[in-house]
Amino acid sequence: MVLDITSLRFKEEKFYHIDRQFLTDGVRLVLLLPIFSLLFLFCAWAYNGVSPKWWLNNIEPSVGFDFSTCMTILSTTILLGFCSGLLIHRHRVKLTRLVFKHEVNAAAESHRPVTSMHGYSSVAGLISQTMSSHNTSIWLATIATVISAIVAYLDSDSELGHIGILASSSLVMISFAQHLTTRNKKFNMVTKDGLLSAYVPPMHPSTLKQAFNDMLRTQMDPLLRSRFEDFLTELESNMLDGLQFDYAQEKFLMIIHRRYKGSIDRNTTSIELGEILTQEGIKRILEHEIFDETLWDSLFDRSISENPAFYRLIDRLEQDLSVGNKIDTDGLLFDVDLENVVTDNANLFCYFHNITDELKHVVLRVNSPDFRPHELSMRYELAPGEKNLWSENEVPISADGDEDLIGKMSGLLRDGTISWQTILPEKRGEASVSVRLENTSGDLLVGRQINVMVRPDFSNWFRTTSSLTFYAVGGIGLISSIFLQVMSVLSNA
């Protein structure tokens, strides 16, 4: 079994590089070839029975066939390449599915099943659906190629040739549209983050318990999330004595985040990790087999892309802390952020932290006529926090202990409260959201007005529109060719 999975991984990696460089990415032959084949078929249709003079006088006497037949032969050749590209791409997806099933079975044998995790059914369903779409696309392209080859041997001015060109063009369009539907979510098992784009994150809790942990875990696919649990166990086993694991975990992720941003170098990273990990643990974690620097960068890239408001809020809090800004509201830290451009939904993040000695009760109200829900009200009980976490003096990026920016930010996120609310837009264009923080008597403590722009995701919109257009035009053309053929048979009967 070990040899089998090793062989599968090797084959998938080989086909994946071919697919990435020439077929679906890079040169993108599976997009260019059908377009060129349609172009040549349209030329064959336009010059059906009537060749251009330059072809008729100079080339046709030598090759023995007209311009329309030449265009049809070229289209057939290109369609053979298109079918070959689809076959290679489908074989790569098949290998990915086999490796995925092996990893799922291996996880179950290791007593960390992923089949019950959120997102497993959607990822497995997407892989199977993609395989079915590729099968359909290949069959349609193959039939179009056969018809195009038959037309090349017929008289270019024949009625059957006209109908054949129309049918072949229509089938190519439908096959192309079928392939476009699989390009929204690409996946592989070669890279460690290969399934991230195929995974749909779950609905999140309204209040984050561990900010960075929750943000990154939300973006992980089931297989990666199960490996992350093993990674956390390994992290805990290499911790220094006397530390709380939740705090150490958040501080570790914040250090990795700062290294991702380029705020600290590798040497400073090792020094900061030395405050929570043993020397042997630092080496093992930084050189981890799965969660290496490349994977962390990919996770942060995806998390920042999906939730930019959270990271802007964190960066703003870090900046205020680093320069020693004074707190606007007496004893209460508060900030709020929302995406500048909203597509499918908006993610509203609110941070509040009580740094007094007394228990505080506050009410968070969100109002907007442009988003659902239009009104949202939540009451929070804020326990007394540590006053020394916030300083009105400049805080260094790195220092011994928790008196640096990383240590204080880890404490602020641990003791503070972060609310994460998803709101859905009801219209396109400019929209506004009003956020109020009140005491239990209804008195306003802090108020913010946020203006955003709601618009569709252009890339997904363009891909979907193109796919539907090719489906519609190809379907109309195919129905027309069938109708014309039936009418031809009836008229000759």
N, C-alpha and C positions, 0 to 999 in steps of 0.2 A: 504493500500500500504506500510505503514511503517513496519507493521508486516511481510508482504511478503518479503521485501528486507532484513529485519533483519534475517528472517528464511533462506533466500538464502545465506546470508553472513555466517551464522553459519554452514550451510551445506557445503559450499565451503571450509571453514576453516578446517572442520573435514576431508573432503576428500583430501584436499591439504596436510595435515600432513601425512595421510596414503600414499598418492602418493609419497611425498617427501622422507619418511623414508624407504619405502619398494619397490616401483615400479620403478619410473624413476630416483630417486637418492637413496642414502643410499645403501640398498641391491641390487637395480637395478634388480628386478625380471623379468621385461619385456625384459631385455637383456639376463639374464642367462637362463630363462626357455626355450625359443626357441632353444638356443644353445644345451642344454641338450637333448631336444626332438629330435633334428637332430642327436645327437650322438647315442641315443638309436635306432633311425630308421636305421642309417647306420649299427649298430650292427645286427639289425634284417635282413637287406639285406645281410650282410656278412655271417651270419649263417643260411641262409634260407634253411630249409630242413635238415641241418646237425648240430646237437647240439654238443658242446664240451663234451669230455668224462666225466669230473667232473660233468657236469650237467646231462648227460645221465645216469650215474651210481648212482648218489646220490640224485638228486632233482626231475628229471622228473617222476620217479615212484610215487612220493608223490603228486605232483601238477597236473599231468596228461596232461601237454602240454610241447612243446619243447622250447628251448632257444629263438628262433626267435619270437615265440608268446609272451613270457614273455617280451622281449624287446619292442614289439609293444604295449603291455598293459601299460608298464611303460611310453612309449612315449605318449600314449593317455591320461594318467592321468596328465602328465606334461602339455600337450596342453590344458587340461581343466583349469589348473591353469593359463596358459598364456592368454587364452580367458577371464578368470575372471579378470586378471590384466588389460587387455586392456579395458574391460567394465568399471571398476572403474576409470581408467585414462580418458576415454572419458566422463564419467559422470562428473568428476571434471572440464574438459574443458567446458562442456555444462553449468555448474553452473557459471563458469567464464564469459562465453559469456552473460548469463542472467544478471549478476551483471554489466558487462560492458555496456550493453544496458540501464540499469536503470540509471547508472551514466551519460551517455550521455544525456538521457532525462531530468534528474534532472538539468544538466548544462544548457540545453536549456531553461528550465522553470525559471532558475535564471538569464536569459539574458546574458549568457556567452557561446554561442554555440561552440562546438568543431568540429562539422561536416565539417566546412569550413576551419579548420586549416590544415596545412601541416602535413601529416603522419596519419591522421585519416583513410583515405581509405585503406592505407597499413596495419595498425594495425587491422582494422575490417576485411579486406580481409584475413590476416594471420590467425585470429581466425577461420573464416569460412573454410578456406582451411585445417587447422589442424583438424577440426571436420570431414571434408570429408575424409581426409587421415586415421583417426582413424576408421571411418565406414568401409572403404575398407579393412583395416588391420584386423578388427574383423571378417568380412565376410570370408576373405581368411583363417584365423586361424580356424574359425568354420568349414568350409568345410574340411580343413586338418584334424581336429579332428574327424569328422564323417567318413572320409575315413580310417583313422588309426584305428578307432573302428571296422569298417567292416572287415578290414584286420585281426584284432586280432581274429575274429571268423571264418576265412577261414583257409583252409589248407595252412600252411606256404610254402609248396613247389609248390603251384599252380601258374599258370601263372598270374591269376588275382591278387594274393597276391603280386607278384613281381611288377606288374604295379601300384597297390595301394600304395605300399611303396614309389615308385618313385614319384607318383603324390602328396602324402601327404608331402614328403620332399620338393618338389618344391614349393608347396603352402606355407609351413612354411617359406621358404627362401624369397619369394615375400612379405609375410606379414611382416616379420622382416625388409626387406628393406624399405617397406612403412612406418613403424614406425620410422626407422632411419632418414627419411627425415624431421620428425617433431621435432627432437632434436636440430636443429641448433638454434632455437629461442624459449626459454621457457617463459611462461608468466603466470600471475595469478592476481587476484584482492584482495588477502588476504593481501599482504604486500604493502606498499606505493610505492615501486619501482618495483612492479611486472610487469609493462608493458615496462620498459626501454629496456630490451633485445629484445622485439618484435618491437621496433621502429627504423626506419632508419632515421638518422639525415638529414636535408635538406642541400642543398648547401649554403655555408656561404658567407657573403659579403667579398670583397677583403680587406676592412679596417674595423677593429673593432671600434665601437664607445665607448662601455663600455666593457672592456675586460672580467672581470669575469662574468658579467651578460650575455654577448653573449655566452661565453664558456659553461656555465651551462644551459642556456635556450636551446641551440642547442641540448643538450642531453635529454631534457624532452619530454615525450610522450604528445599527445594533452591534455589528461585529467589533467596530472600533470602541464602542462604549463598554463592551464586555472586557476588552483588553485594557481599557482605562481603569477598570476596577482592580485588575491585577497590578497595574502600575501604581495605584494608590496604596495597595497593600505593600508593595516593594518600597514605596516612599516612606511609609510609616515604620517599616522595619529598619530603615537607615536613619531615623530621626535621632536627635540628641535627647537625652533624658530631661524630663521636667517640662516639656512643651505640650501644649494642647494641639491635637492633630488638626482640628478645623482651622485654627489660626495658622499653623505651619503650612497647611495645604494652600490657603489663600495667599500667604506670603510667597510661597514658591511660585504660584501662577503669576503673581504680580512681578516677580523678578524676571520670569520668562517673558512677560509682556514688555517690560522695559528693555530687555535685550532685543526683543523683536523690533521695537521702535528705534533702536540704536542709541538709547539714552545711556546705556552702560556697556562696557566692553566685556570680553570673555573673562578677563582677570577679575574685574569688579564683580561679575556674576558669580565666580567661584568664591570670592570673599563673602558676598551676601548669603550664598547658600551655606557657607560654613557656619552661619548663625543658627541654622535649623537642621543641618545634616552632618554626619560624620565625614571624615576625609575620604574614606572608601566609598561612602554613599554618594558624595559629590561626583566622583569619577563614574560610578555606575549609572547615575541619573543623567548626567550630561552625555554619556556615550550609550544611552539606552538603545536597544536593538529596534524598537518600534517607535517610541516617542522621542525621536531625535529632533534636531533643530529644524529640519525640513518640514516635518509633520506639524510641529508647533507653529511654524510660519503659515502653513496652509490652513490650520484651524483658526488662527487669528485673522488671516485674510478673509476667510468666509464669515467669521463672526462679526468682524467690523463691517463687511459689506452688507450683512443682513440687519445689523443693529448699530448703525453709526452713532445714534443718539446716546447710547450707553457709554461709549468710549469717549465721546466729546464731553459728557458730563464728568467722567473720571479724570480726563485730562484737565478740565477747568478746575476741578477740585484740587488736583495736584499743583497746578500753577498758583492758585490762591494760597495754598499751604506753603509752597516753597518761598514765596515773597513775603509771607506774613501779613496777608490782608486781614483786616478786622471783620468780625462777624456783624452783618447788618441787623439781624434780629437777636435780641438779647438772649444768649444761652441756647440758641437754636440755629443749627446749620441747615440750610434748605437750598436746593437747586432743582431745576427741571429742564428736560430737553426732549426734542422731537425731531424726526427727520425733516430736512428742508424740502425734499421732493418725495411725495408719497405715491406709490403705485397701487398694490393690492390692499395693503393695510398699513396702519401707522402704529409705531411702538412708542408709547409715552413712558418716560422714565422720570421718577421723582426720588430725590434723596433727602432725608431729614435725619438729624442726629441731635440728641439732647445732651449737652455738655454741662448741665447744671447738677446740683445735688438733689433735686426734687423730681418726682415722677410727673410727667406731662401727658396730657391727653389732647390730641389734635384731630381735626377733621379735614381730610383732603377732598376737595370738590373739583370735578372736571365737567365743564359745560361747553357744548359746541352744537350749533345748528347744522353743521356740515358733516358730522361724524356720528356713527352709532357706537355705543349708546349716547343719546344727546345729553344725559345727565348721569353723573356717577359720583357717589359719595361713600367714603370709607373713613372709619374711625381707627386711629392708631394709639396705642399706649406706648410711650417712649420712656424706657427705663433710664435712670441717671447714667451718664457716660463719664469717661475719664477726662478731666479738664486738660491734663497735660498732653492730650493727643493733638490739640490745636494750639499753635503758637503764633504770636504776633511778630515774631522775629523770623529771619530767613532760616530755612531748614535745608541742610546739605542733602545732596542726592544719596550719598553713601557715607556711613560712619559706623563706628562700633556700636553694637546693640541696636535698640529700636528707636534711637533718637534721630535717625535719618528719615528721608522722605518715604522710603519703602516701608520702614517699620511703622511710621505714623499712619500712612495710608492703609496699611493692612489692619491696623487697629480701628481706624475710622469705618472701614467697610465691615469689620466684624461687629462693632457695637452699633453702627448706624442701621437705618432701614431704607431699602430700595424698593419702590413700588414699580412694577412693570405691567402696564395696561395696553392691551391691543384694542384700537378703535378703528372702525371701518368707514371709509369715505362714502358719501352718498352722491357726490357730484364731482365733475372735473373742474379744474381751474383753481382759483385762489380759495383758500379755506382758513379758518381760524379756530383756535382752541383756547379756552380760558381756564386757568388753573388757580385755585384759591386754597390757601392753607389757613384754617380758622381754629380758634379755640372752641371748647364745647359750648360756650355762650353765643357763638356765631360771630364774634368779633374777628375781623380780618387781621391775620398776622403777616402774610406775604401773598401777593397776587402777581400772576404773570399772564401775558397775552402772547400767544405764539401764532404766527402766520406761516402757512405752508402752501406749496403748489401740488395739486393732485393731477397726475397725468398717467397714462398707461405706459407700461414697459415697452419701449420701441422695438427692441430686438425680438421679444416674444410675439409682439403684435405683428411685426413684419413677417416672421416665420409662419405664424398661424394663418395670416392673410394670404401669403404666397401658397401655402399648402391647400387652403380652401379654393383658391383661384384655379390651381392646377387640377384639383379634383373636379371642379365644376366644368371647366373647359374640356378636360379629358373625357368626362362622363357624357357631355353633350356630343362630342365628336364620335365616341364609341357607339352611342345610340343611333346617331345619324348614319354611321357606316353600316350598322346592322339593318337599319330601315332601307337604305339604298340597295343593299344586297338582296333583301327580301323582295323589293319592288322589281329589281332586275330579273330575279328568278321567275316571279309571277308574270312579267311582261313577255318572257321568252317561253313560258309554258304553253 
